[in-house]
């Protein structure tokens, strides 16, 4: 299912209070409830999404994180996708409202009671912003270029000639169309007028029926330190403009380029360092280039390939203010691709100097051979 903006999903604004959000949630929950839309998988997904949206927007802390960083920012707050009953603080009353006064044959109610915007575009705008690996870690100032929509003056954003909307011919102004399944009749929002009951019979010539004029806009924005791939940043009052002058928000979907040396996982940074096999045998101390400064790493004798060493607090600063991650150095043991005669002679002498310790496989095989002989004796 397409990821929805929580505010758009509940058809509320960013400034809506908890009471307004709760009312909107109850209304949408009743509309998409599975018992009201049997066999409709799309309605079921919408029902789950509505519940998810309410759980976030009704919680002050989650709502604050969502407003700034989107769904990706909620990962550290226990927010997961999927249906939960947490939003239904009055489940009984929702069922009561859902079926009251409707009759067994269908679900009634006033379709014209639904308030809907007359302009046919969203006020919020979302664009992808690609930034460099180091810009995500340390922050940066970026120039943003995007297309902004402003309501057509001639049609007031309706897309209709002179702004005059006519009764929708598909639902006869009811805002709903009905479908039968067996002996049951179900109502759903009219897809042509989106529930408003009104549609343009003649398109506005100035905007060819779109309801808006588009213009190129640009401005500079500060990218905070620690943002990560998939984070979303909200820039207030930079979105599209409604006929009454209300302006939506601009959402920047962050995409971070990969680095050739460092690998990021959450707020931790991983880096692989090659160590020559003789250094592993002897033990050594090397210099590591951290994100902010040079670090000293002691490699003890006998270190294994892919063994990791951690530098606490040398990772990325959390964009949510939870401190800093760690820098993890992973060892990669390197061996010479070729050796000359002198090096071969030295290695052979070194091996001989270890005596039986350098030929442990031989004693192991001797033991195995004696064991196998006993099996057949």
Secondary structure, DSSP 8 states (H G I E B T S, - for coil): -----HHHHHT--TT--HHHHHHHHHHHHHHH-TTTSTT-HHHHHHHHHHHHHHHHHTSHHHHHHHHHHTGGGGGGGT--SS--GGG-TTHHHHHHHHHTT--TT-----GGG----SS-S-S-EEEEEEE-HHHHHH-EEEEEEEEEEEE-TTTTTS-BGGG--EE-TTTTTSSEEEEEETTEEEEEE-TTTTTSSEE-SSB-TTTTTSSEEEEEEEEEEEE-TT--TT-EEEETT-S-B-TTS-B--EEEEEEE---SSEEEETTEEEEEEEEEHHHHHH-EEEEEE-SSSEEEEEE-TT--TT-EEEETT-S-B-TTSS-B--EEEEEEEE--S---HHHHHHHHHHHHHTGGGGGHHHHHHHHHHHHHHHHH-
